[in-house]
Amino acid sequence: MKRPVARAVAVGLAAIALAAGLLVPRARRRAHNYRLFDSLAAVPLGTRVDSLRLAFPWLHCPEMTDHSAEHEPVCAADADGRDVTVNAPDYRVGTIEVMVFGQDRTDLVAWAQARLGAPRGRCSLDGNPLQWWSMSGTTVTLTEPPPGSRARELVIRAGGGAPPGCA
């Protein structure tokens, strides 16, 4: 009688350890992603690329020695299933885009609503449904996920209203 109880306790403890091993890293990844999104959302648009490099050393910002108008400086990084792209016309932050990939990707909608409140509007651009927020001269857009899925793209750009193309 003692042996089956001991076996059941061992199996139960193993299940708890396995669940903790899966859930704790997931919670850590979510917290890490939220910190990343918070820090990117806090970057003032218009910040010089040099300052951006200091704040985010993992961003790759190639030196642009040719100042021709046809090449807009772009900083980019691929970090843990997130592609971050910063378009920097005149070597100042103009647009920040975050594309989230992976099976265990962060819920961008939950992050945006927790940080920004209810969306200010919705529209469709090129057949892609968007939610958008506007505050302090900045517009944040988020691709609306299909039912049962998660959003994949977050864009932060200058502008105090609906994103370009949304009326």
C-alpha positions in Angstrom: 0.0 0.0 0.0 2.9 2.4 0.8 4.5 1.8 -2.6 1.5 3.0 -4.8 1.1 6.1 -2.6 4.8 6.9 -2.8 4.6 6.4 -6.6 1.6 8.7 -6.9 3.4 11.4 -4.8 6.5 11.1 -7.0 4.4 11.4 -10.2 2.5 14.4 -8.7 5.7 16.1 -7.7 7.2 15.4 -11.2 4.1 17.0 -12.8 4.3 20.0 -10.6 8.0 20.4 -11.4 7.3 20.1 -15.1 4.5 22.6 -15.0 6.7 25.1 -13.1 9.5 24.5 -15.6 7.2 25.4 -18.5 5.2 28.2 -16.9 8.0 30.1 -15.2 10.1 30.6 -18.3 6.9 31.6 -20.3 6.1 34.2 -17.6 9.8 35.4 -17.8 9.6 35.7 -21.6 6.4 37.6 -21.4 7.9 40.0 -18.8 11.0 40.4 -20.9 8.9 41.2 -24.0 6.7 43.7 -22.1 9.9 45.5 -20.9 11.1 45.6 -24.5 7.8 47.0 -25.8 7.7 49.5 -22.9 11.2 50.7 -23.6 10.6 51.0 -27.4 7.3 52.8 -26.8 9.1 55.3 -24.5 11.6 56.3 -27.2 10.8 59.8 -28.2 10.3 60.0 -32.0 12.9 62.3 -33.4 15.6 60.8 -31.2 19.0 60.8 -32.9 20.3 57.4 -34.1 23.4 57.8 -32.0 21.3 58.0 -28.8 19.3 55.1 -30.0 22.4 53.0 -30.4 23.4 53.8 -26.8 20.0 52.9 -25.4 19.7 49.7 -27.5 23.2 48.3 -28.2 21.7 45.2 -29.8 20.2 47.2 -32.6 22.3 47.1 -35.8 22.5 50.6 -37.3 24.9 50.6 -40.3 26.9 53.7 -40.8 25.5 55.7 -43.6 28.4 57.6 -45.2 26.5 58.4 -48.4 23.9 61.1 -47.5 21.9 60.7 -50.7 18.1 61.0 -50.4 17.5 57.6 -51.8 18.9 55.7 -48.8 17.0 56.1 -45.5 19.0 54.9 -42.5 17.4 51.8 -40.9 18.4 50.1 -37.7 17.3 46.5 -37.2 17.6 43.5 -34.9 16.3 40.0 -34.6 16.0 39.2 -31.0 14.2 36.1 -29.6 11.5 35.9 -32.2 11.0 39.6 -32.5 12.1 41.7 -35.5 12.7 45.3 -34.6 13.1 47.9 -37.3 13.7 51.6 -36.8 13.4 53.9 -39.8 15.4 57.0 -39.2 15.0 59.7 -41.9 17.6 62.5 -41.2 19.2 60.1 -38.7 16.4 60.6 -36.3 13.8 58.0 -35.2 10.8 58.2 -37.4 9.0 54.8 -37.2 9.5 51.8 -34.9 8.2 48.5 -36.1 8.1 45.3 -34.1 7.1 42.0 -35.8 6.6 39.1 -33.4 7.0 35.5 -34.5 7.0 32.1 -32.8 4.5 29.8 -31.2 4.8 31.3 -27.8 4.6 35.0 -28.9 3.6 37.7 -26.6 0.0 38.9 -26.8 0.5 42.4 -28.3 -3.2 43.2 -27.9 -3.0 42.6 -24.1 0.2 44.7 -23.9 -1.3 47.6 -25.9 -4.6 47.6 -24.0 -2.8 47.4 -20.6 -0.5 50.3 -21.5 -2.6 52.4 -23.8 -6.2 51.6 -22.9 -9.0 50.9 -25.3 -8.1 51.4 -29.0 -9.0 54.9 -30.4 -10.1 53.4 -33.7 -10.1 50.5 -36.1 -9.6 50.4 -39.8 -8.4 48.2 -42.6 -5.2 48.9 -44.6 -4.5 46.7 -47.7 -6.9 44.1 -46.3 -5.2 44.0 -42.9 -7.5 45.0 -40.0 -5.8 47.4 -37.6 -6.4 48.8 -34.1 -4.8 52.2 -33.4 -4.1 54.4 -30.4 -3.1 58.1 -30.5 -1.5 60.0 -27.7 0.9 63.0 -27.4 1.6 63.2 -31.1 2.3 59.5 -31.5 0.2 56.9 -33.3 0.5 53.2 -32.3 -1.0 50.6 -34.7 -1.4 46.9 -34.2 -2.5 44.3 -36.6 -5.7 42.7 -35.4 -5.3 39.0 -35.0 -7.6 36.4 -36.6 -9.9 34.7 -34.1 -7.9 32.5 -31.8 -4.6 33.9 -32.8 -2.3 36.7 -31.7 -1.3 40.0 -33.2 2.0 40.0 -35.1 2.9 43.6 -35.8 3.2 46.8 -33.7 4.1 50.1 -35.3 4.9 53.4 -33.5 5.0 56.5 -35.6 4.6 60.3 -35.4 1.1 61.6 -35.9 -1.7 62.6 -33.7 -4.6 60.7 -35.3 -5.5 57.8 -37.5 -2.6 56.1 -39.3 -1.9 57.1 -42.9 -4.5 55.4 -45.1 -7.1 55.0 -42.4 -9.9 57.6 -42.6 
